[in-house]
Amino acid sequence: MNETVTISKREYDDLKRFEKVDKELLQDIAHGIKDILEGKIKEI
């Protein structure tokens, strides 16, 4: 059974923006881990 909720347009827009930021952040982290595993990062 699906439930529905009502939120303001502003809150909806904020949630969509946060979702985009979260996806970009996860991609950046994944690329960073890949670089580390491939030895592309030098220790300072």
Secondary structure, DSSP 8 states (H G I E B T S, - for coil): --------HHHHHHHHHHHHHHHHHHHHHHHHHHHHHTT-----
